[in-house]
Amino acid sequence: MFAAFLDGVQQSRILDYANGAPIVHATVAAVIRERRERRLHTWKHQVENRIYAPRRHVPPDVWARLAHLDPADSSLPDDDERLTTRHPLGALERAVDLAQRHREALEQRLAQDWCERESRPLLVDGGISGSERVARAPCAIGVVKSHRTLYAVDEQIEVVLRLARGERTSVFLIEPPRRTPVASWYLRLREPAGRDPMFALVRVEVARDPVQDIGARADEVSRWLLAETAPLALPDARWDRMVYGVRDSEEFLRAIT
Amino acid sequence: MSEMTSPLGRVVATERRPNTPHEFHFWTALDCPVGIGTIVRVEGTHPVEGKLPQVYGIVVEGFGYTDLQSPLHDVLGHDGSPESASLAPTERAEIRLYTAAVLRQIPEEPLQPVPIGRVFLATDDDVAVALRMDGYLKEGARTGIPIGIYRAGGTDAPIYLDADFLLGPEAAHLNITGVSGLATKTSAVEWLLQSIFTHFPERKGTIAAVCFNVKGPDLCFLDQPGELEASDRAIYEKLGVPAKPFDRVEYFAPYDSDGITIKTLRSHDALAHNVHPLTWGLREVLQYAEVLLNKDDVDAKADALIDFIRERVVDQDFTDPLLSRPHRVQSFADLEQWFRDVLRGVEAKNQESWRTHHVATIRKVRNRLSNISTRCAGLVTDDGAVSDLPFGTFEDRTVYVIDVAGSEEDAQDLIFARVVTKLRELLEKRQLGVDHVIVFVDELNKYAPNDGQDTYVRKMLLDISERGRYLGLVLFGAQQFRSQVHRRVVGNAGSALYGRMDGDELATPGYAVLSPATRTKLATLEKGQLMVRHPHFTQPVFVRFPRPAVMRGRDGAERFPQAQGVPFDQAILRSLRVLDPAITLQWVQDVAGIHEEHEVVRARNATIRARPGNVREFFRNALPKRAPSVAVPPRQPAPALRLTPFDDPYGDGQ
């Protein structure tokens, strides 16, 4: 049974434009909500603010005025060494992308804190492979709700999409570039009849442990997740895939940011 | 201690539900000891004119909800099975949100909306400040009368009423409402009287209470100890009121219609020492004739004749050429003789009127007045004998109970009107014997209804309500339905107590000022709980009061059963024994045996009124004189005739 839930949020807004370049203020926050006697309490939370401005495109005096806010340069090349466009919308997208990375980093820090101090299971909203320490920790379980990438090909896709309530796929290994490999499987949380193929479909990530019987581990974690289908996370639009603990974490973060 | 000082909630305000200077909202933890009626303190965080604001409030409404948008979501989430809900690993986030009415803000100016801040459970001191009791609990100028205990979350704070606002002169009067049978009204008054007698400041003068017992044995055992539980004794101790019955109680009740036994449920021999008859004669009744004579009876002409009788006839030597003899009218019997003589004279001279009074009016007034002694038999005596309350010698901290429970309605009205009017007159002249009198009247909706024709009693109650406080005459009224009592009577009651209320009553407009939650609480109040309104309290407060330390009427009636079917001699003995316990039944029978019953009753009444040192002698002298019976000595037998000589020639030869 999960002992805690981790989730993060981000908000961004344009403060101003300098030479047509957007100066963006972003707030990121993350929380771990611990379950004690069936009620959720905050174990730890963090909120951070950051200013994003494309240094190459804003006048030097503007950058100088922002200096005391310790702004992040959103004009630096991305991971693929691509320079950001001068287009205001492109610059804005880059700033939002950086804020998202900031949020992920914050979530990872909290997850690491938990894994260092606790051995009880932590449900992380999203994947866990971004942090090696978390990805190798047996207590961290990532639950991915979006499926832009399906880790299946050909007839495997059909297997995934035809999963009935409470059924899971076999466990497979995910080895993303620049990330830590993790074991993963798909699980259907609710009856999908009459719904879209992704309804109540989640992908679970756990640490890859060569010694452990990964099938038994997958069964155990799947049972935990199925137990979390009540109470419903309504009115969230993703209620079919979202467990209540994650919704509660989001509500908490919404209240404090 | 740390628990006492840690906050239990936090003020919140939204655009849809903003805080105002008189109302605010706060949330608490789920296990917080807050409920409707709890008093809390808010600590502001931003100084106003250099002072951190402190706001005191009382919870008047509570809300609880979860993040659930529709109940259907919960049904779906648990597959329609309530049992499976308990299996869910997580409970939904839940809120306890309360609305509180502001009791007091410090500083009081500028009066601003309640600030966002931490909320604390009020301590004893906070309660005193919140209810402005600090103003009248100062050493040296203390006028607090304990009414009960405010209890919430470990706080046990005494609640005091201000004597100046309960008993005058600032405000006065108390009204008590509550359904019957839940020990609210009578118990509350008994407790409060004990509290007043203990705490009424001596510098404010002397005080007594006159209670009308209008039903059953309710007030018949005020001098007998009642059963108290440890929790009751704890409240008595905390509030500094001795847990004992009243020290001084005097009972008054009219006689039964036979004029022999006093009509009260307190008729047990063991309790007869402070039970006194209440009887009035013609003079007393004529003063209040209008109580018994309604408007249909008394028009201006009849009123003029009654005035004439009152002013010119009663207690005077009255002569008139029309009358056959001088009259001195002192009783209903005398009055009847006088009327007969007047009507005889008028008829003899074939006059239509006498001294401007038409003969029809004279007949009508005769009929109505003569009727009174029948309608109020037992209270009104034909012979003019008077046994009354000790007007002029009322004693401090004494309860005078007038038991009218067994009396006819007319007699009740007459007793009520005369006693209260007499109290008013004597208080005005400062001749009653005490400075303040509390008059307790139950069933106020009967005596001062808000509808129906105007009666003398209602007018008098209105008068007390509106002007009594200046005189020291205070009305403690009780009724089941406050909405049925005249608005000016309840409106003038400075303080009000509410016990458990009937739902229909709570739905009347008079309770619209209370929040729905407060009304719900009133409908479900436990025994011994009251809601209190008082001029110093800006909001009603809930308190607990102890059981009165006197014997409940029902218990008293069982323990001291009423004397049933007492023979005439026994009844006389009971009356006289109150004055002289050594009197025996044999003595009564010896002394009264040869007299008519009405003569014995008259002698008994005279003795009770006079309360002489030598009861036997007084009683014997009060009986009509009869020639003493003298034993006739046995007659001497006549001497036997001498026998005829044997040889007497005129004898019969034998």
Interface residues (C-beta under 8 A of the other chain):
Chain A: M1 F2 R35 R38 R39 L40 A227 E228 T229 A230 P231 L232 L234 P235 Y244 G245 R247 D248 E251
Chain B: D67 L68 Q69 S70 H73 D74 L76 G77 H78 S84 A85 L87 A88 P89 T90 E91 R92 A93
